[in-house]
């Protein structure tokens, strides 16, 4: 009987609706949207909490300030790219196919409307808020560069590609893949490219680079 009463008492208490991890995902999605709509300066923590459906107290418990919230949004976006690359680049593919898949994942990340909006934000507000430039560089540019450079180093070590300077080659690949469509979209001269266009561009870039560097 006592055990039953204890179970009833526990069931009448307020249950934990979601874990901190799930709550954080809601906050990051809400913050991502607010940053895109309002910029960094114009984003209000109370509005982020309201959009996420959580209290401001809960938000501050998980993320202490707006700078760390922005950095967490960037890390989440880059984490998706890293998972995409891990999931599609396998040893059973030849070198050119692996490169094509890496470039496609990179294009999907960087040529989306959301990432283009974040790029505009960083460029437009980095002088007033240098912390967002540091966060974007360290949490986005550095790890993405690292993925491509690591792959190039492996191909160089296996003798499948001739690359004198991996860092320069990585920069050339990234520029060839995204510079023109991203810059044009950032200037409002076109919309963000669709996945089919990104896929075609990745295929073309991989072919040009591979044919120029194959051993």
Buried (B, 14 or more C-beta within 10 A) or exposed (E): EEEEEEEEEEEEEEEEEEEEEEBBBBBBBBBBBBBBEBBBEEBEBEBBBBBBEBEEEBBEEBBEEBBEBBBBBBBBBBEEBBEBBEEBBEEEEEBBBBBBBBBBBBBBBBBBEBBBBBBBBBEEBBEEBEBBBEBBEEBBEEBBBEBBBEBBBEBBEEEBBEBEEBEEBBBBBBEBBBEEBBEBBBEEEEEBBEEEEBBBBBBBBBEEBBEEBEE
